[in-house]
Amino acid sequence: MTMPPIRKIFMWLVVIFVLYAILTSPTEAANIGSNIVNILKNGIENIFTFFDSLLGH
């Protein structure tokens, strides 16, 4: 017996959920997307700041 491709099923569920969220409330979906981008941007900036201070720049 083989296991179903869990990763593929999970990815399809995520895509379907994202499309549903965008279609039902596009403004809220845009706000969430903007927040995610800001979180990632701040995280990358903090990592660069950490390594700059670690290296003494």
Helices and strands as residue ranges (DSSP letters): H 6-24, H 26-55
